[in-house]
Amino acid sequence: MSRVAGDLSLVAGGAVAARFGPVEYRSFPLGTGEAWRLPEAPQPTLSELFAAHPRDAGWAGFLLAQVAMGKPLLWVQDRMAILESGRVYPPGLPMLEGACGDLIHVEARDARDALWAMEEGLRCSALSCVIGELWGDPRALDFTATRRLAVASERSGVAAFLIRLGGHANLSGARMRWRIASVPSQPNELDPRSPGASAWDAELFRARGMPPGRWTVARHEGSFHLVAGPGDRALGENEQLRA
């Protein structure tokens, strides 16, 4: 057996096996007064994001706020995801402003083709990440398929994000699994009638090496903040927890 980059090794038959050390559980603060960071995997891997509603595209802002745009981004959509939730429109994504040419968009006929395109993209270390949108619970999306994506991501060092629209949290090889919903934006300091910073209800319901949790977060000035949930008292400026 020969070693390759990171915690991966080549095994007989040309397969790739991922090695993980002992699981170390980390706790995350639930109140004010402690430093807080958005939970993230220790290395690039596969994460699943479940949209709270198929028409709720809040997950896109939550995800793109975490992506470094120094390299091209591969975005794959299967046909049903496009029909039900819409096609990617780069000029409408403020995170990609000025870098729309660095977005590679793939329209796949079905889930099988979309998964194939994602896996092929993950072999290219020149990408910043690979995003794949799938509709429902297609037969091609089983544990083996997700495991292949996770291993490909860990081998190349390119993060993979599988967006589940109208799907269920079945058995998966994803290392982190989120449920994301949009919540009312934060107040706008310049105009109280205008929307402010985007906010999300983010639930991490499965992760390797860390406990699950649920937070209401907002993105402001390049950082995530914990904020009060909808209908609750908003946290004061000095109480916001910056990433």
Salt bridges, closest charged atoms under 4 A:
GLU40 OE2 - ARG37 NH2 3.30
GLU48 OE2 - ARG164 NH1 3.01
GLU48 OE1 - ARG177 NE 2.67
GLU84 OE1 - ARG55 NH2 3.15
GLU107 OE2 - ARG87 NH1 2.10
ASP110 OD2 - ARG109 NE 3.93
ASP113 OD2 - ARG109 NE 3.46
GLU119 OE2 - ARG148 NH2 2.70
GLU120 OE2 - ARG123 NH1 3.35
ASP137 OD1 - ARG164 NH2 2.74
ASP137 OD2 - HIS168 ND1 2.71
GLU154 OE2 - ARG175 NE 2.77
ASP191 OD1 - ARG193 NE 3.58
ASP201 OD2 - ARG214 NH2 2.52
GLU203 OE1 - ARG179 NH1 3.69
GLU221 OE2 - HIS220 NE2 3.51
GLU239 OE1 - ARG233 NH1 3.96
